[in-house]
């Protein structure tokens, strides 16, 4: 008997040879209660997103909040400089000349919204991720050619290695691999 301690598991990944078998496998896995999974395909498959249970992205809300913060920040900075920190009455105009503040306010809105879009996209996609356990699977390089992969995350509440492996093997994959972190 080996006294060597087994590494924790990241998940299990099954390889399929057709898009139809992958979609059927995803539906079966979801029907069994699994919620944390990812599919890898050589091209986008529209019905796969629905089968995986992906919902709408939170990115538009992040961009909106970035834009609002940019507008408030740009306007607030100009107001603070012109009215509070360095007030000068030039030509009898009011200190809070909001019409003159519009171009800078617009530009800061666009700038901060753009930064929020990029940073939000990176955060939501958990990037940068220079290493992922799926790259340990020898045949995963075929995912960009003609193979379809379904990875089940070990952090799923009902994930147990043996029962999950049995479920994946019952779906008729070409191979089921253990994903070690």
C-alpha positions as CSV (number, residue, x, y, z in Angstrom):
1,X,0.0,0.0,0.0
2,X,1.3,3.4,-0.9
3,X,1.6,6.0,1.8
4,X,1.9,8.8,-0.8
5,X,-0.7,11.5,-0.3
6,X,-2.9,12.2,-3.4
7,X,-3.0,15.8,-4.6
8,X,-6.3,17.7,-4.4
9,X,-8.3,17.5,-7.5
10,X,-9.3,20.5,-9.8
11,X,-12.0,18.5,-11.6
12,X,-12.6,15.9,-14.3
13,X,-12.6,16.4,-18.1
14,X,-14.3,14.2,-20.7
15,X,-13.4,14.2,-24.4
16,X,-16.1,13.9,-27.1
17,X,-15.8,13.6,-30.9
18,X,-18.9,15.5,-31.9
19,X,-20.7,18.7,-31.0
20,X,-24.0,16.8,-30.6
21,X,-22.5,14.3,-28.1
22,X,-21.0,17.3,-26.1
23,X,-24.3,19.1,-26.0
24,X,-26.2,15.9,-24.9
25,X,-23.5,15.3,-22.2
26,X,-23.9,18.9,-20.9
27,X,-27.7,18.5,-20.7
28,X,-27.3,15.1,-18.9
29,X,-24.7,16.5,-16.4
30,X,-26.9,19.6,-15.7
31,X,-29.9,17.3,-15.2
32,X,-27.9,15.4,-12.6
33,X,-27.5,18.6,-10.6
34,X,-24.0,19.8,-11.6
35,X,-23.7,23.5,-12.0
36,X,-19.9,24.3,-12.2
37,X,-18.7,23.2,-15.6
38,X,-17.0,24.5,-18.8
39,X,-16.9,23.3,-22.4
40,X,-14.1,23.7,-24.8
41,X,-14.8,23.5,-28.6
42,X,-12.9,24.3,-31.8
43,X,-15.5,26.9,-32.8
44,X,-18.4,28.7,-31.0
45,X,-21.6,26.7,-30.5
46,X,-24.5,29.0,-29.8
47,X,-26.8,26.4,-28.2
48,X,-23.9,25.3,-25.9
49,X,-24.1,28.6,-23.8
50,X,-27.8,27.8,-23.1
51,X,-27.1,24.2,-22.3
52,X,-24.3,25.2,-19.9
53,X,-26.6,27.6,-18.1
54,X,-24.6,30.8,-18.8
55,X,-26.7,33.8,-18.0
56,X,-26.3,37.4,-19.0
57,X,-23.0,39.1,-18.3
58,X,-22.5,41.6,-15.5
59,X,-20.0,43.6,-17.7
60,X,-22.6,46.1,-19.0
61,X,-23.4,47.1,-15.4
62,X,-19.6,47.4,-14.6
63,X,-19.2,49.7,-17.7
64,X,-22.2,51.8,-16.7
65,X,-20.9,52.2,-13.1
66,X,-17.5,53.2,-14.5
67,X,-19.1,55.8,-16.8
68,X,-21.1,57.3,-14.0
69,X,-18.1,57.4,-11.7
70,X,-16.1,59.0,-14.6
71,X,-18.8,61.7,-15.2
72,X,-19.1,62.5,-11.5
73,X,-15.4,62.5,-11.0
74,X,-14.7,64.7,-14.0
75,X,-17.5,67.2,-13.1
76,X,-16.5,67.1,-9.5
77,X,-12.9,67.9,-10.2
78,X,-13.8,70.9,-12.3
79,X,-16.3,72.1,-9.8
80,X,-13.8,71.8,-7.0
81,X,-11.0,73.6,-8.9
82,X,-13.3,76.4,-10.2
83,X,-15.5,77.1,-7.2
84,X,-13.7,75.9,-4.1
85,X,-9.9,75.7,-4.5
86,X,-9.2,78.5,-7.0
87,X,-12.2,80.7,-7.5
88,X,-11.7,83.6,-10.0
89,X,-14.5,85.8,-11.2
90,X,-13.7,86.3,-14.9
91,X,-16.0,88.6,-16.8
92,X,-18.8,88.4,-14.3
93,X,-19.6,84.8,-15.1
94,X,-20.7,82.4,-12.3
95,X,-18.0,80.2,-10.8
96,X,-19.9,77.1,-11.5
97,X,-20.1,77.4,-15.3
98,X,-21.3,73.9,-15.9
99,X,-21.7,74.4,-19.7
100,X,-17.9,74.8,-19.9
101,X,-17.5,71.6,-17.9
102,X,-19.3,69.3,-20.5
103,X,-16.4,68.4,-22.7
104,X,-14.1,67.2,-19.9
105,X,-17.0,65.5,-18.2
106,X,-17.8,63.6,-21.4
107,X,-14.2,62.6,-21.9
108,X,-13.7,61.3,-18.3
109,X,-17.0,59.4,-18.7
110,X,-15.7,57.6,-21.8
111,X,-12.2,57.1,-20.3
112,X,-13.3,55.5,-17.0
113,X,-16.0,53.4,-18.8
114,X,-13.4,52.1,-21.2
115,X,-11.0,51.2,-18.3
116,X,-13.9,49.6,-16.4
117,X,-14.8,47.5,-19.5
118,X,-11.2,46.2,-19.9
119,X,-10.6,45.5,-16.2
120,X,-14.1,44.1,-15.7
121,X,-13.7,41.7,-18.7
122,X,-10.3,40.6,-17.3
123,X,-11.8,40.1,-13.8
124,X,-14.9,38.3,-14.9
125,X,-12.9,35.9,-17.1
126,X,-10.4,35.4,-14.3
127,X,-7.6,36.6,-16.5
128,X,-4.6,36.7,-16.7
129,X,-4.4,33.0,-16.1
130,X,-1.0,31.8,-17.5
131,X,-1.7,28.2,-16.3
132,X,-4.8,26.1,-16.2
133,X,-5.1,22.4,-15.3
134,X,-6.7,21.5,-18.6
135,X,-3.4,22.0,-20.3
136,X,-2.1,18.9,-18.4
137,X,-4.4,16.7,-20.4
138,X,-2.3,15.4,-23.3
139,X,-5.1,15.4,-25.9
140,X,-6.5,18.8,-25.0
141,X,-4.5,20.4,-27.8
142,X,-7.1,18.8,-30.1
143,X,-9.7,21.2,-28.7
144,X,-8.7,23.7,-31.3
145,X,-9.0,21.2,-34.1
146,X,-11.8,18.7,-34.0
147,X,-12.5,17.6,-30.4
148,X,-15.0,18.7,-27.8
149,X,-14.2,18.7,-24.0
150,X,-16.4,19.0,-21.0
151,X,-14.7,19.9,-17.7
152,X,-16.5,19.5,-14.3
153,X,-15.2,21.7,-11.5
154,X,-14.4,19.9,-8.2
155,X,-15.8,23.0,-6.4
156,X,-19.3,22.0,-7.5
157,X,-21.4,21.2,-4.4
158,X,-22.2,17.6,-5.5
159,X,-18.9,16.7,-7.0
160,X,-17.4,13.5,-5.8
161,X,-14.6,12.0,-7.9
162,X,-15.8,8.5,-8.3
163,X,-19.5,9.2,-8.9
164,X,-18.7,12.0,-11.2
165,X,-16.3,9.8,-13.2
166,X,-19.0,7.1,-13.5
167,X,-21.5,9.7,-14.7
168,X,-19.0,11.1,-17.3
169,X,-18.1,7.6,-18.5
170,X,-21.8,6.7,-18.9
171,X,-22.1,9.5,-21.4
172,X,-19.9,7.8,-24.0
173,X,-16.8,9.9,-24.1
174,X,-13.6,9.0,-25.8
175,X,-11.7,9.5,-22.6
176,X,-12.1,10.9,-19.1
177,X,-9.2,12.6,-17.4
178,X,-8.4,13.8,-13.9
179,X,-7.5,17.5,-13.7
180,X,-4.8,18.0,-11.1
181,X,-4.0,21.6,-10.0
